[in-house]
Amino acid sequence: MPDPFEGFDYDAALAACAAGDQSALRRLYDQEGARLLGVAKRIVRDTALAEDIVHDAFIKIWTGAGSFDPLRGAARGWLYTVTRHLALNAVRDNAREIGVDDATFVALDANASMTQWEEMADSFAWQGCAGQIALCMEQLEPVRRNCLLHAYVDGLSHREIAERVAAPAGTVKSWIKRSLASLKSCLS
């Protein structure tokens, strides 16, 4: 089976875009457009929005082609980076927040994290050791347990967790590290 990337010179196509060659942009689109759409769709989970993102990505590629530096990475990788960043920004921009008082937020947040953890436990068939994990998780202070759940179940960054629990990011990082060590010790 022939390699679809063999023989296509991404560096030259980007250099041609930087020089104003519209046909080079078309060649890039023909070569990578469908795969970039797939990347955007996986991130935003919406076909129409993903198509808009790919459109915007090619505009950015066209206008930013002159800033591409082949010494910093591969041209093809740069195309994917541009698309991925736009998709992630779209997800962040489209996130909706509903204001609630602090006590309600903490209660909802803790319930959602525990529910997700329990669902994750079921999906990975942890029936044999779920009791032990639950016991070990219960031994952690609630705020530290929530930090772990936010990091590993919700996929939040340390900064995002710090905002949710109203603690410095460095403290959250330490709590997570110590909590993981406690869990490891408890499960051993």
VMD Tcl script that builds the backbone (N, CA, C; Angstrom):
set m [mol new atoms 564]
animate dup $m
set s [atomselect $m all]
$s set {name element resname resid chain x y z} {
  {N N MET 1 A 0.854 -1.171 0.000}
  {CA C MET 1 A 0.000 0.000 0.000}
  {C C MET 1 A 0.905 1.241 0.000}
  {N N PRO 2 A 0.704 2.156 -0.912}
  {CA C PRO 2 A 1.575 3.332 -0.981}
  {C C PRO 2 A 1.335 4.281 0.194}
  {N N ASP 3 A 2.411 4.907 0.651}
  {CA C ASP 3 A 2.356 5.866 1.749}
  {C C ASP 3 A 1.811 7.190 1.221}
  {N N PRO 4 A 0.658 7.693 1.774}
  {CA C PRO 4 A 0.066 8.930 1.263}
  {C C PRO 4 A 0.917 10.164 1.560}
  {N N PHE 5 A 1.886 10.032 2.473}
  {CA C PHE 5 A 2.716 11.178 2.841}
  {C C PHE 5 A 4.018 11.213 2.061}
  {N N GLU 6 A 4.369 10.086 1.457}
  {CA C GLU 6 A 5.614 9.994 0.712}
  {C C GLU 6 A 5.530 10.866 -0.534}
  {N N GLY 7 A 6.536 11.655 -0.737}
  {CA C GLY 7 A 6.593 12.492 -1.925}
  {C C GLY 7 A 5.934 13.849 -1.762}
  {N N PHE 8 A 5.193 14.063 -0.681}
  {CA C PHE 8 A 4.587 15.369 -0.469}
  {C C PHE 8 A 5.534 16.190 0.392}
  {N N ASP 9 A 5.920 17.342 -0.088}
  {CA C ASP 9 A 6.879 18.201 0.617}
  {C C ASP 9 A 6.119 19.291 1.374}
  {N N TYR 10 A 5.862 19.018 2.644}
  {CA C TYR 10 A 5.114 19.956 3.482}
  {C C TYR 10 A 5.871 21.269 3.667}
  {N N ASP 11 A 7.187 21.172 3.865}
  {CA C ASP 11 A 7.998 22.380 4.038}
  {C C ASP 11 A 7.894 23.283 2.812}
  {N N ALA 12 A 8.003 22.684 1.648}
  {CA C ALA 12 A 7.937 23.473 0.410}
  {C C ALA 12 A 6.541 24.073 0.227}
  {N N ALA 13 A 5.507 23.315 0.571}
  {CA C ALA 13 A 4.143 23.827 0.433}
  {C C ALA 13 A 3.910 25.017 1.359}
  {N N LEU 14 A 4.411 24.937 2.592}
  {CA C LEU 14 A 4.267 26.069 3.511}
  {C C LEU 14 A 5.075 27.273 3.034}
  {N N ALA 15 A 6.268 27.032 2.519}
  {CA C ALA 15 A 7.079 28.129 1.991}
  {C C ALA 15 A 6.367 28.785 0.811}
  {N N ALA 16 A 5.729 27.988 -0.028}
  {CA C ALA 16 A 4.988 28.531 -1.168}
  {C C ALA 16 A 3.783 29.343 -0.683}
  {N N CYS 17 A 3.115 28.878 0.369}
  {CA C CYS 17 A 2.001 29.647 0.954}
  {C C CYS 17 A 2.512 30.994 1.457}
  {N N ALA 18 A 3.645 30.969 2.117}
  {CA C ALA 18 A 4.228 32.209 2.635}
  {C C ALA 18 A 4.545 33.176 1.505}
  {N N ALA 19 A 4.851 32.631 0.336}
  {CA C ALA 19 A 5.166 33.460 -0.838}
  {C C ALA 19 A 3.902 33.875 -1.599}
  {N N GLY 20 A 2.716 33.444 -1.120}
  {CA C GLY 20 A 1.463 33.851 -1.736}
  {C C GLY 20 A 0.923 32.902 -2.785}
  {N N ASP 21 A 1.438 31.690 -2.849}
  {CA C ASP 21 A 0.987 30.705 -3.831}
  {C C ASP 21 A -0.273 30.001 -3.318}
  {N N GLN 22 A -1.439 30.395 -3.833}
  {CA C GLN 22 A -2.707 29.825 -3.380}
  {C C GLN 22 A -2.838 28.346 -3.736}
  {N N SER 23 A -2.200 27.929 -4.818}
  {CA C SER 23 A -2.291 26.516 -5.192}
  {C C SER 23 A -1.579 25.637 -4.163}
  {N N ALA 24 A -0.586 26.190 -3.485}
  {CA C ALA 24 A 0.110 25.427 -2.443}
  {C C ALA 24 A -0.831 25.179 -1.262}
  {N N LEU 25 A -1.635 26.182 -0.930}
  {CA C LEU 25 A -2.609 26.003 0.138}
  {C C LEU 25 A -3.624 24.933 -0.257}
  {N N ARG 26 A -4.033 24.950 -1.502}
  {CA C ARG 26 A -4.983 23.945 -1.997}
  {C C ARG 26 A -4.380 22.545 -1.911}
  {N N ARG 27 A -3.086 22.424 -2.260}
  {CA C ARG 27 A -2.413 21.117 -2.171}
  {C C ARG 27 A -2.357 20.646 -0.706}
  {N N LEU 28 A -2.075 21.568 0.208}
  {CA C LEU 28 A -2.066 21.209 1.634}
  {C C LEU 28 A -3.451 20.743 2.073}
  {N N TYR 29 A -4.471 21.468 1.634}
  {CA C TYR 29 A -5.837 21.104 1.992}
  {C C TYR 29 A -6.188 19.719 1.436}
  {N N ASP 30 A -5.860 19.487 0.180}
  {CA C ASP 30 A -6.149 18.184 -0.430}
  {C C ASP 30 A -5.408 17.063 0.292}
  {N N GLN 31 A -4.195 17.339 0.716}
  {CA C GLN 31 A -3.355 16.340 1.373}
  {C C GLN 31 A -3.819 16.046 2.802}
  {N N GLU 32 A -4.178 17.080 3.571}
  {CA C GLU 32 A -4.428 16.904 5.002}
  {C C GLU 32 A -5.819 17.299 5.488}
  {N N GLY 33 A -6.622 17.937 4.669}
  {CA C GLY 33 A -7.918 18.450 5.108}
  {C C GLY 33 A -8.798 17.425 5.798}
  {N N ALA 34 A -8.922 16.260 5.230}
  {CA C ALA 34 A -9.801 15.230 5.807}
  {C C ALA 34 A -9.285 14.755 7.161}
  {N N ARG 35 A -7.975 14.586 7.271}
  {CA C ARG 35 A -7.421 14.133 8.551}
  {C C ARG 35 A -7.515 15.232 9.609}
  {N N LEU 36 A -7.312 16.478 9.209}
  {CA C LEU 36 A -7.456 17.584 10.156}
  {C C LEU 36 A -8.906 17.697 10.626}
  {N N LEU 37 A -9.848 17.444 9.725}
  {CA C LEU 37 A -11.258 17.439 10.108}
  {C C LEU 37 A -11.516 16.352 11.148}
  {N N GLY 38 A -10.908 15.202 10.958}
  {CA C GLY 38 A -11.047 14.115 11.926}
  {C C GLY 38 A -10.518 14.498 13.298}
  {N N VAL 39 A -9.382 15.180 13.330}
  {CA C VAL 39 A -8.808 15.632 14.602}
  {C C VAL 39 A -9.762 16.609 15.281}
  {N N ALA 40 A -10.240 17.578 14.521}
  {CA C ALA 40 A -11.141 18.588 15.080}
  {C C ALA 40 A -12.437 17.938 15.571}
  {N N LYS 41 A -12.983 16.980 14.822}
  {CA C LYS 41 A -14.229 16.307 15.221}
  {C C LYS 41 A -14.059 15.541 16.523}
  {N N ARG 42 A -12.906 14.878 16.673}
  {CA C ARG 42 A -12.669 14.127 17.911}
  {C C ARG 42 A -12.619 15.064 19.118}
  {N N ILE 43 A -12.137 16.272 18.915}
  {CA C ILE 43 A -12.017 17.204 20.039}
  {C C ILE 43 A -13.342 17.889 20.339}
  {N N VAL 44 A -14.015 18.427 19.314}
  {CA C VAL 44 A -15.234 19.215 19.561}
  {C C VAL 44 A -16.512 18.401 19.509}
  {N N ARG 45 A -16.465 17.202 18.918}
  {CA C ARG 45 A -17.614 16.293 18.843}
  {C C ARG 45 A -18.823 16.916 18.140}
  {N N ASP 46 A -18.535 17.739 17.133}
  {CA C ASP 46 A -19.599 18.385 16.370}
  {C C ASP 46 A -19.061 18.618 14.961}
  {N N THR 47 A -19.695 18.006 13.969}
  {CA C THR 47 A -19.188 18.073 12.597}
  {C C THR 47 A -19.162 19.495 12.052}
  {N N ALA 48 A -20.247 20.243 12.234}
  {CA C ALA 48 A -20.300 21.604 11.697}
  {C C ALA 48 A -19.234 22.484 12.333}
  {N N LEU 49 A -19.078 22.381 13.643}
  {CA C LEU 49 A -18.052 23.165 14.327}
  {C C LEU 49 A -16.661 22.727 13.887}
  {N N ALA 50 A -16.455 21.436 13.709}
  {CA C ALA 50 A -15.164 20.926 13.250}
  {C C ALA 50 A -14.832 21.460 11.860}
  {N N GLU 51 A -15.829 21.536 10.984}
  {CA C GLU 51 A -15.598 22.080 9.644}
  {C C GLU 51 A -15.192 23.550 9.722}
  {N N ASP 52 A -15.845 24.298 10.605}
  {CA C ASP 52 A -15.474 25.704 10.798}
  {C C ASP 52 A -14.044 25.829 11.318}
  {N N ILE 53 A -13.685 24.949 12.219}
  {CA C ILE 53 A -12.335 24.972 12.787}
  {C C ILE 53 A -11.290 24.699 11.715}
  {N N VAL 54 A -11.548 23.709 10.860}
  {CA C VAL 54 A -10.596 23.402 9.784}
  {C C VAL 54 A -10.493 24.591 8.824}
  {N N HIS 55 A -11.618 25.212 8.536}
  {CA C HIS 55 A -11.608 26.416 7.688}
  {C C HIS 55 A -10.716 27.489 8.325}
  {N N ASP 56 A -10.945 27.750 9.616}
  {CA C ASP 56 A -10.149 28.750 10.325}
  {C C ASP 56 A -8.679 28.342 10.396}
  {N N ALA 57 A -8.441 27.039 10.543}
  {CA C ALA 57 A -7.061 26.554 10.596}
  {C C ALA 57 A -6.337 26.851 9.282}
  {N N PHE 58 A -7.012 26.631 8.170}
  {CA C PHE 58 A -6.351 26.903 6.893}
  {C C PHE 58 A -6.146 28.397 6.663}
  {N N ILE 59 A -7.013 29.210 7.210}
  {CA C ILE 59 A -6.773 30.661 7.140}
  {C C ILE 59 A -5.533 31.003 7.962}
  {N N LYS 60 A -5.435 30.406 9.147}
  {CA C LYS 60 A -4.261 30.639 9.993}
  {C C LYS 60 A -2.994 30.094 9.332}
  {N N ILE 61 A -3.108 28.962 8.695}
  {CA C ILE 61 A -1.965 28.373 7.999}
  {C C ILE 61 A -1.527 29.299 6.875}
  {N N TRP 62 A -2.496 29.810 6.136}
  {CA C TRP 62 A -2.195 30.724 5.020}
  {C C TRP 62 A -1.512 31.998 5.532}
  {N N THR 63 A -2.100 32.593 6.569}
  {CA C THR 63 A -1.559 33.866 7.055}
  {C C THR 63 A -0.311 33.685 7.907}
  {N N GLY 64 A -0.135 32.514 8.501}
  {CA C GLY 64 A 1.015 32.303 9.380}
  {C C GLY 64 A 2.107 31.442 8.788}
  {N N ALA 65 A 1.980 31.063 7.536}
  {CA C ALA 65 A 2.973 30.173 6.921}
  {C C ALA 65 A 4.385 30.749 6.994}
  {N N GLY 66 A 4.490 32.056 6.913}
  {CA C GLY 66 A 5.810 32.687 6.984}
  {C C GLY 66 A 6.456 32.554 8.347}
  {N N SER 67 A 5.667 32.327 9.382}
  {CA C SER 67 A 6.227 32.192 10.729}
  {C C SER 67 A 6.645 30.755 11.051}
  {N N PHE 68 A 6.308 29.810 10.181}
  {CA C PHE 68 A 6.710 28.424 10.421}
  {C C PHE 68 A 8.227 28.309 10.359}
  {N N ASP 69 A 8.791 27.659 11.376}
  {CA C ASP 69 A 10.239 27.463 11.450}
  {C C ASP 69 A 10.537 25.965 11.407}
  {N N PRO 70 A 11.097 25.467 10.297}
  {CA C PRO 70 A 11.361 24.029 10.188}
  {C C PRO 70 A 12.370 23.517 11.218}
  {N N LEU 71 A 13.131 24.425 11.838}
  {CA C LEU 71 A 14.079 23.994 12.863}
  {C C LEU 71 A 13.374 23.650 14.178}
  {N N ARG 72 A 12.139 24.131 14.339}
  {CA C ARG 72 A 11.393 23.890 15.569}
  {C C ARG 72 A 10.464 22.687 15.476}
  {N N GLY 73 A 10.290 22.131 14.296}
  {CA C GLY 73 A 9.415 20.971 14.166}
  {C C GLY 73 A 9.030 20.727 12.719}
  {N N ALA 74 A 8.296 19.638 12.523}
  {CA C ALA 74 A 7.878 19.236 11.181}
  {C C ALA 74 A 6.704 20.092 10.708}
  {N N ALA 75 A 6.678 20.374 9.431}
  {CA C ALA 75 A 5.611 21.184 8.841}
  {C C ALA 75 A 4.253 20.502 9.021}
  {N N ARG 76 A 4.208 19.215 8.814}
  {CA C ARG 76 A 2.946 18.494 8.962}
  {C C ARG 76 A 2.457 18.576 10.400}
  {N N GLY 77 A 3.354 18.443 11.344}
  {CA C GLY 77 A 3.001 18.569 12.753}
  {C C GLY 77 A 2.473 19.961 13.078}
  {N N TRP 78 A 3.032 20.972 12.436}
  {CA C TRP 78 A 2.586 22.345 12.652}
  {C C TRP 78 A 1.133 22.511 12.214}
  {N N LEU 79 A 0.763 21.896 11.091}
  {CA C LEU 79 A -0.626 21.954 10.620}
  {C C LEU 79 A -1.571 21.383 11.672}
  {N N TYR 80 A -1.188 20.249 12.250}
  {CA C TYR 80 A -2.021 19.602 13.250}
  {C C TYR 80 A -2.072 20.418 14.541}
  {N N THR 81 A -0.954 21.040 14.894}
  {CA C THR 81 A -0.917 21.875 16.092}
  {C C THR 81 A -1.859 23.065 15.950}
  {N N VAL 82 A -1.831 23.717 14.797}
  {CA C VAL 82 A -2.720 24.855 14.552}
  {C C VAL 82 A -4.177 24.407 14.698}
  {N N THR 83 A -4.522 23.306 14.087}
  {CA C THR 83 A -5.899 22.807 14.124}
  {C C THR 83 A -6.297 22.397 15.535}
  {N N ARG 84 A -5.427 21.684 16.194}
  {CA C ARG 84 A -5.720 21.208 17.548}
  {C C ARG 84 A -5.945 22.380 18.500}
  {N N HIS 85 A -5.096 23.387 18.427}
  {CA C HIS 85 A -5.252 24.552 19.314}
  {C C HIS 85 A -6.575 25.270 19.060}
  {N N LEU 86 A -6.935 25.426 17.806}
  {CA C LEU 86 A -8.216 26.063 17.500}
  {C C LEU 86 A -9.383 25.239 18.045}
  {N N ALA 87 A -9.296 23.925 17.916}
  {CA C ALA 87 A -10.372 23.057 18.420}
  {C C ALA 87 A -10.467 23.131 19.939}
  {N N LEU 88 A -9.337 23.085 20.614}
  {CA C LEU 88 A -9.354 23.173 22.074}
  {C C LEU 88 A -9.879 24.525 22.535}
  {N N ASN 89 A -9.507 25.585 21.831}
  {CA C ASN 89 A -10.037 26.911 22.169}
  {C C ASN 89 A -11.544 26.958 21.976}
  {N N ALA 90 A -12.037 26.320 20.933}
  {CA C ALA 90 A -13.478 26.292 20.684}
  {C C ALA 90 A -14.203 25.568 21.811}
  {N N VAL 91 A -13.628 24.478 22.294}
  {CA C VAL 91 A -14.248 23.741 23.396}
  {C C VAL 91 A -14.294 24.634 24.636}
  {N N ARG 92 A -13.180 25.298 24.934}
  {CA C ARG 92 A -13.144 26.190 26.100}
  {C C ARG 92 A -14.121 27.345 25.939}
  {N N ASP 93 A -14.169 27.937 24.748}
  {CA C ASP 93 A -15.043 29.083 24.512}
  {C C ASP 93 A -16.519 28.715 24.589}
  {N N ASN 94 A -16.842 27.481 24.217}
  {CA C ASN 94 A -18.243 27.063 24.196}
  {C C ASN 94 A -18.711 26.466 25.509}
  {N N ALA 95 A -17.787 26.336 26.467}
  {CA C ALA 95 A -18.184 25.782 27.767}
  {C C ALA 95 A -19.113 26.776 28.455}
  {N N ARG 96 A -20.202 26.243 28.976}
  {CA C ARG 96 A -21.174 27.099 29.668}
  {C C ARG 96 A -21.044 26.902 31.163}
  {N N GLU 97 A -21.090 28.003 31.879}
  {CA C GLU 97 A -21.043 27.941 33.332}
  {C C GLU 97 A -22.340 28.489 33.888}
  {N N ILE 98 A -22.837 27.803 34.905}
  {CA C ILE 98 A -24.044 28.248 35.591}
  {C C ILE 98 A -23.626 28.622 37.007}
  {N N GLY 99 A -23.937 29.833 37.412}
  {CA C GLY 99 A -23.536 30.305 38.728}
  {C C GLY 99 A -24.366 29.699 39.842}
  {N N VAL 100 A -23.686 29.195 40.873}
  {CA C VAL 100 A -24.340 28.697 42.072}
  {C C VAL 100 A -23.529 29.188 43.270}
  {N N ASP 101 A -24.131 29.136 44.445}
  {CA C ASP 101 A -23.385 29.569 45.628}
  {C C ASP 101 A -22.284 28.554 45.926}
  {N N ASP 102 A -21.305 28.948 46.739}
  {CA C ASP 102 A -20.126 28.124 47.010}
  {C C ASP 102 A -20.464 26.771 47.621}
  {N N ALA 103 A -21.380 26.746 48.560}
  {CA C ALA 103 A -21.733 25.479 49.211}
  {C C ALA 103 A -22.352 24.506 48.214}
  {N N THR 104 A -23.224 25.000 47.352}
  {CA C THR 104 A -23.850 24.152 46.330}
  {C C THR 104 A -22.803 23.656 45.348}
  {N N PHE 105 A -21.898 24.546 44.957}
  {CA C PHE 105 A -20.839 24.168 44.015}
  {C C PHE 105 A -19.989 23.041 44.587}
  {N N VAL 106 A -19.574 23.169 45.834}
  {CA C VAL 106 A -18.739 22.145 46.459}
  {C C VAL 106 A -19.490 20.819 46.532}
  {N N ALA 107 A -20.753 20.857 46.917}
  {CA C ALA 107 A -21.546 19.627 47.021}
  {C C ALA 107 A -21.733 18.968 45.659}
  {N N LEU 108 A -22.112 19.766 44.659}
  {CA C LEU 108 A -22.304 19.216 43.310}
  {C C LEU 108 A -21.007 18.665 42.751}
  {N N ASP 109 A -19.924 19.388 42.983}
  {CA C ASP 109 A -18.619 18.998 42.467}
  {C C ASP 109 A -18.181 17.663 43.078}
  {N N ALA 110 A -18.327 17.522 44.376}
  {CA C ALA 110 A -17.931 16.289 45.048}
  {C C ALA 110 A -18.802 15.123 44.588}
  {N N ASN 111 A -20.111 15.348 44.487}
  {CA C ASN 111 A -21.019 14.283 44.025}
  {C C ASN 111 A -20.698 13.853 42.604}
  {N N ALA 112 A -20.467 14.813 41.723}
  {CA C ALA 112 A -20.167 14.488 40.330}
  {C C ALA 112 A -18.865 13.705 40.218}
  {N N SER 113 A -17.857 14.107 40.976}
  {CA C SER 113 A -16.578 13.399 40.927}
  {C C SER 113 A -16.708 11.975 41.436}
  {N N MET 114 A -17.424 11.779 42.538}
  {CA C MET 114 A -17.593 10.424 43.076}
  {C C MET 114 A -18.412 9.563 42.120}
  {N N THR 115 A -19.449 10.136 41.526}
  {CA C THR 115 A -20.266 9.393 40.566}
  {C C THR 115 A -19.429 8.963 39.366}
  {N N GLN 116 A -18.630 9.892 38.846}
  {CA C GLN 116 A -17.774 9.552 37.713}
  {C C GLN 116 A -16.764 8.487 38.104}
  {N N TRP 117 A -16.220 8.572 39.312}
  {CA C TRP 117 A -15.255 7.580 39.754}
  {C C TRP 117 A -15.908 6.208 39.835}
  {N N GLU 118 A -17.131 6.159 40.394}
  {CA C GLU 118 A -17.843 4.885 40.502}
  {C C GLU 118 A -18.156 4.311 39.124}
  {N N GLU 119 A -18.569 5.174 38.186}
  {CA C GLU 119 A -18.846 4.717 36.826}
  {C C GLU 119 A -17.577 4.207 36.156}
  {N N MET 120 A -16.471 4.919 36.393}
  {CA C MET 120 A -15.203 4.494 35.816}
  {C C MET 120 A -14.811 3.142 36.401}
  {N N ALA 121 A -15.010 2.975 37.704}
  {CA C ALA 121 A -14.673 1.705 38.335}
  {C C ALA 121 A -15.449 0.578 37.679}
  {N N ASP 122 A -16.738 0.794 37.418}
  {CA C ASP 122 A -17.558 -0.227 36.775}
  {C C ASP 122 A -17.081 -0.505 35.359}
  {N N SER 123 A -16.727 0.535 34.625}
  {CA C SER 123 A -16.350 0.336 33.235}
  {C C SER 123 A -15.031 -0.405 33.098}
  {N N PHE 124 A -14.195 -0.366 34.134}
  {CA C PHE 124 A -12.933 -1.085 34.071}
  {C C PHE 124 A -12.995 -2.417 34.820}
  {N N ALA 125 A -14.202 -2.831 35.203}
  {CA C ALA 125 A -14.420 -4.115 35.883}
  {C C ALA 125 A -13.521 -4.269 37.102}
  {N N TRP 126 A -13.597 -3.307 37.988}
  {CA C TRP 126 A -12.792 -3.338 39.211}
  {C C TRP 126 A -13.539 -4.007 40.365}
  {N N GLN 127 A -14.519 -4.847 40.059}
  {CA C GLN 127 A -15.339 -5.404 41.115}
  {C C GLN 127 A -14.494 -6.063 42.212}
  {N N GLY 128 A -13.452 -6.739 41.844}
  {CA C GLY 128 A -12.637 -7.454 42.821}
  {C C GLY 128 A -11.891 -6.540 43.768}
  {N N CYS 129 A -11.494 -5.374 43.308}
  {CA C CYS 129 A -10.696 -4.511 44.170}
  {C C CYS 129 A -11.362 -3.167 44.436}
  {N N ALA 130 A -12.569 -2.964 43.959}
  {CA C ALA 130 A -13.232 -1.676 44.155}
  {C C ALA 130 A -13.429 -1.394 45.631}
  {N N GLY 131 A -13.712 -2.422 46.398}
  {CA C GLY 131 A -13.874 -2.225 47.835}
  {C C GLY 131 A -12.609 -1.687 48.464}
  {N N GLN 132 A -11.471 -2.241 48.099}
  {CA C GLN 132 A -10.187 -1.787 48.646}
  {C C GLN 132 A -9.884 -0.365 48.203}
  {N N ILE 133 A -10.126 -0.045 46.943}
  {CA C ILE 133 A -9.875 1.301 46.451}
  {C C ILE 133 A -10.796 2.287 47.159}
  {N N ALA 134 A -12.052 1.905 47.313}
  {CA C ALA 134 A -13.005 2.779 47.991}
  {C C ALA 134 A -12.562 3.037 49.429}
  {N N LEU 135 A -12.107 1.990 50.111}
  {CA C LEU 135 A -11.625 2.164 51.489}
  {C C LEU 135 A -10.421 3.096 51.526}
  {N N CYS 136 A -9.504 2.914 50.602}
  {CA C CYS 136 A -8.314 3.761 50.547}
  {C C CYS 136 A -8.683 5.202 50.206}
  {N N MET 137 A -9.616 5.375 49.280}
  {CA C MET 137 A -10.062 6.729 48.918}
  {C C MET 137 A -10.737 7.406 50.106}
  {N N GLU 138 A -11.515 6.630 50.879}
  {CA C GLU 138 A -12.209 7.193 52.042}
  {C C GLU 138 A -11.225 7.654 53.111}
  {N N GLN 139 A -10.020 7.083 53.143}
  {CA C GLN 139 A -9.027 7.466 54.147}
  {C C GLN 139 A -8.402 8.834 53.839}
  {N N LEU 140 A -8.532 9.290 52.604}
  {CA C LEU 140 A -7.980 10.594 52.231}
  {C C LEU 140 A -8.893 11.703 52.724}
  {N N GLU 141 A -8.297 12.844 53.040}
  {CA C GLU 141 A -9.114 14.003 53.399}
  {C C GLU 141 A -9.988 14.349 52.203}
  {N N PRO 142 A -11.219 14.796 52.431}
  {CA C PRO 142 A -12.133 15.069 51.318}
  {C C PRO 142 A -11.567 16.007 50.252}
  {N N VAL 143 A -10.907 17.076 50.655}
  {CA C VAL 143 A -10.386 18.005 49.656}
  {C C VAL 143 A -9.297 17.346 48.810}
  {N N ARG 144 A -8.479 16.507 49.431}
  {CA C ARG 144 A -7.413 15.816 48.687}
  {C C ARG 144 A -8.002 14.741 47.773}
  {N N ARG 145 A -9.018 14.039 48.269}
  {CA C ARG 145 A -9.697 13.038 47.439}
  {C C ARG 145 A -10.323 13.720 46.219}
  {N N ASN 146 A -10.973 14.862 46.454}
  {CA C ASN 146 A -11.583 15.591 45.340}
  {C C ASN 146 A -10.538 16.063 44.335}
  {N N CYS 147 A -9.380 16.486 44.817}
  {CA C CYS 147 A -8.309 16.905 43.904}
  {C C CYS 147 A -7.882 15.734 43.017}
  {N N LEU 148 A -7.737 14.558 43.612}
  {CA C LEU 148 A -7.378 13.360 42.834}
  {C C LEU 148 A -8.443 13.049 41.791}
  {N N LEU 149 A -9.694 13.082 42.212}
  {CA C LEU 149 A -10.783 12.774 41.292}
  {C C LEU 149 A -10.862 13.798 40.171}
  {N N HIS 150 A -10.673 15.066 40.499}
  {CA C HIS 150 A -10.686 16.098 39.464}
  {C C HIS 150 A -9.561 15.864 38.455}
  {N N ALA 151 A -8.392 15.463 38.953}
  {CA C ALA 151 A -7.252 15.261 38.065}
  {C C ALA 151 A -7.410 14.015 37.198}
  {N N TYR 152 A -7.787 12.895 37.811}
  {CA C TYR 152 A -7.752 11.631 37.087}
  {C C TYR 152 A -9.091 11.166 36.530}
  {N N VAL 153 A -10.180 11.720 37.021}
  {CA C VAL 153 A -11.485 11.352 36.479}
  {C C VAL 153 A -11.996 12.461 35.564}
  {N N ASP 154 A -11.925 13.704 36.070}
  {CA C ASP 154 A -12.418 14.829 35.279}
  {C C ASP 154 A -11.394 15.332 34.266}
  {N N GLY 155 A -10.108 14.985 34.462}
  {CA C GLY 155 A -9.060 15.412 33.533}
  {C C GLY 155 A -8.708 16.885 33.648}
  {N N LEU 156 A -8.892 17.474 34.814}
  {CA C LEU 156 A -8.593 18.893 34.996}
  {C C LEU 156 A -7.102 19.105 35.252}
  {N N SER 157 A -6.619 20.274 34.884}
  {CA C SER 157 A -5.227 20.633 35.161}
  {C C SER 157 A -5.104 21.059 36.622}
  {N N HIS 158 A -3.865 21.152 37.108}
  {CA C HIS 158 A -3.655 21.599 38.480}
  {C C HIS 158 A -4.237 22.997 38.689}
  {N N ARG 159 A -4.090 23.862 37.721}
  {CA C ARG 159 A -4.610 25.228 37.822}
  {C C ARG 159 A -6.137 25.214 37.919}
  {N N GLU 160 A -6.782 24.395 37.092}
  {CA C GLU 160 A -8.242 24.308 37.123}
  {C C GLU 160 A -8.742 23.744 38.457}
  {N N ILE 161 A -8.027 22.759 38.980}
  {CA C ILE 161 A -8.396 22.184 40.275}
  {C C ILE 161 A -8.221 23.235 41.362}
  {N N ALA 162 A -7.118 23.972 41.303}
  {CA C ALA 162 A -6.847 25.014 42.300}
  {C C ALA 162 A -7.976 26.034 42.336}
  {N N GLU 163 A -8.491 26.396 41.175}
  {CA C GLU 163 A -9.605 27.339 41.120}
  {C C GLU 163 A -10.855 26.732 41.760}
  {N N ARG 164 A -11.095 25.458 41.525}
  {CA C ARG 164 A -12.301 24.814 42.063}
  {C C ARG 164 A -12.257 24.666 43.575}
  {N N VAL 165 A -11.067 24.358 44.113}
  {CA C VAL 165 A -10.984 24.120 45.560}
  {C C VAL 165 A -10.448 25.338 46.311}
  {N N ALA 166 A -10.229 26.428 45.609}
  {CA C ALA 166 A -9.755 27.683 46.212}
  {C C ALA 166 A -8.467 27.485 47.010}
  {N N ALA 167 A -7.486 26.878 46.356}
  {CA C ALA 167 A -6.174 26.656 46.970}
  {C C ALA 167 A -5.108 26.971 45.931}
  {N N PRO 168 A -3.897 27.285 46.369}
  {CA C PRO 168 A -2.819 27.550 45.403}
  {C C PRO 168 A -2.504 26.302 44.564}
  {N N ALA 169 A -2.106 26.526 43.317}
  {CA C ALA 169 A -1.814 25.408 42.416}
  {C C ALA 169 A -0.706 24.516 42.966}
  {N N GLY 170 A 0.307 25.103 43.594}
  {CA C GLY 170 A 1.397 24.313 44.179}
  {C C GLY 170 A 0.901 23.396 45.285}
  {N N THR 171 A -0.039 23.885 46.066}
  {CA C THR 171 A -0.629 23.076 47.140}
  {C C THR 171 A -1.415 21.916 46.550}
  {N N VAL 172 A -2.187 22.199 45.521}
  {CA C VAL 172 A -2.966 21.148 44.852}
  {C C VAL 172 A -2.029 20.081 44.301}
  {N N LYS 173 A -0.956 20.507 43.689}
  {CA C LYS 173 A 0.023 19.572 43.127}
  {C C LYS 173 A 0.590 18.670 44.231}
  {N N SER 174 A 0.932 19.267 45.375}
  {CA C SER 174 A 1.461 18.493 46.510}
  {C C SER 174 A 0.417 17.535 47.056}
  {N N TRP 175 A -0.828 18.008 47.180}
  {CA C TRP 175 A -1.888 17.139 47.679}
  {C C TRP 175 A -2.052 15.918 46.795}
  {N N ILE 176 A -2.048 16.141 45.493}
  {CA C ILE 176 A -2.226 15.025 44.555}
  {C C ILE 176 A -1.069 14.043 44.676}
  {N N LYS 177 A 0.146 14.570 44.725}
  {CA C LYS 177 A 1.320 13.706 44.815}
  {C C LYS 177 A 1.291 12.881 46.103}
  {N N ARG 178 A 0.994 13.524 47.226}
  {CA C ARG 178 A 0.936 12.812 48.517}
  {C C ARG 178 A -0.227 11.824 48.550}
  {N N SER 179 A -1.347 12.201 47.962}
  {CA C SER 179 A -2.510 11.309 47.945}
  {C C SER 179 A -2.231 10.063 47.115}
  {N N LEU 180 A -1.543 10.229 45.999}
  {CA C LEU 180 A -1.178 9.063 45.189}
  {C C LEU 180 A -0.258 8.142 45.960}
  {N N ALA 181 A 0.690 8.725 46.694}
  {CA C ALA 181 A 1.602 7.908 47.515}
  {C C ALA 181 A 0.817 7.165 48.597}
  {N N SER 182 A -0.167 7.849 49.201}
  {CA C SER 182 A -1.002 7.208 50.233}
  {C C SER 182 A -1.806 6.053 49.635}
  {N N LEU 183 A -2.382 6.286 48.458}
  {CA C LEU 183 A -3.150 5.226 47.808}
  {C C LEU 183 A -2.274 4.032 47.479}
  {N N LYS 184 A -1.099 4.305 46.959}
  {CA C LYS 184 A -0.166 3.226 46.617}
  {C C LYS 184 A 0.174 2.396 47.851}
  {N N SER 185 A 0.451 3.088 48.948}
  {CA C SER 185 A 0.773 2.404 50.183}
  {C C SER 185 A -0.427 1.599 50.696}
  {N N CYS 186 A -1.597 2.190 50.632}
  {CA C CYS 186 A -2.808 1.522 51.117}
  {C C CYS 186 A -3.140 0.290 50.272}
  {N N LEU 187 A -2.915 0.363 48.983}
  {CA C LEU 187 A -3.267 -0.754 48.088}
  {C C LEU 187 A -2.202 -1.856 48.060}
  {N N SER 188 A -1.032 -1.568 48.604}
  {CA C SER 188 A 0.061 -2.564 48.575}
  {C C SER 188 A -0.121 -3.615 49.642}
}
mol reanalyze $m
mol bondsrecalc $m
mol representation Tube
mol addrep $m
